[in-house]
Amino acid sequence: MELQSLRELFLTELQELYFAEKQITALPRMAKAASSRALRKAFKSHLNETEGHVERLEKIFDELGVSASAGDSEAIEGLIRDTERLISEDAEPEVLDARLIAAAQKVEHYEMAAYGTVRTYAELLGRKDIAKLLQRTLDEEKQADRKLNAIAGEINVEARSSRLDDASSSRSYSRSQKHSDIGGFVSGLGLGIALGVLFAPVSGRELRQRASGVADQVRDKVADFKTA
């Protein structure tokens, strides 16, 4: 088996990048799913840049004298599948935005690593003209990632606040429900005592002793219920 040359490796990596750029079709759906105006704008802006990245890669293939073709990339396919899944799942608006940013940045980091690699290969192969084109794309990917970082700084805090509000509401409801349960419990026991007092066939003294004992039981039960 022949050993792969650096030029062949360079072409393989370019084909994978070309595949990745062509496959980032989830951006329009991500923009539609986002509730943050700034995030929607960032996704739409990067979609326009992605179209430019595809054209730039096609120009590079042309200058290398090879036809533009895409090579499969399981990594980018997996990232896109995860993004599609996130879009289809239910979540609070702020939480969904935070998840969309995380998914988008995973793709960005994949592309930044890949573009940095092929730029270096182009330099080593003496193709400084191609290296400059690849560096332009790399710079744009880094800028897109910085934008997402800035947006995430606000959205992640909103997502955390939403989570805390939900937890606070849940605790308030739990306390309210518990008080209601205590009230019902006490009312039920009180009714039982009253019926016992009215209908028990015993002397008045014995009845008063029984009532006092039951009242003590009620207090004990209520105390146990509150601490449960």
Order of alpha helices (4+ residues) and beta strands (2+ residues): alpha-alpha-alpha-alpha-alpha-alpha-alpha
